[in-house]
Amino acid sequence: MDFQTLSAARYSLRRFDSRPVEQEKLDLILEAGRNAPTAHNYQPQRIFVFRSPAALEKAAACAGSRFQPR
């Protein structure tokens, strides 16, 4: 896929499904994030995976905004 096709197919999603992400997909996403470069490797990454509604509510209390599941 070339960049023109990729950029034309891109879209933003503002509401998420409430179904959990399968572990295999989550592992691939986390590995991609772990391997993603940062500017001169100077930007530390913190990736949080919330698996329960209670954990999500605790995180929401700390954040100014968040996406709501549909």
C-alpha positions, 0 to 999 in steps of 0.5 A: 500500500502506498502513502496516498492510498493509506492517507485516503483510507484514514479516518478518526473514530470518536466512539468505541464499542464496548466489546473487549479486544481479543488478547491476540490483537491486544498483544500485537498492538502493544508490541507495535507500540513498544517498537514504535520510534520516538524523537531521538528515543527521548520520549518515554512511553507509558501504555496502560491497559484497562481491563475492568470498568472499575479501572477505567473509572479510576483512570477517568477520574484523573483525566480531563476527557475520555472517549465513551463506549457506545 
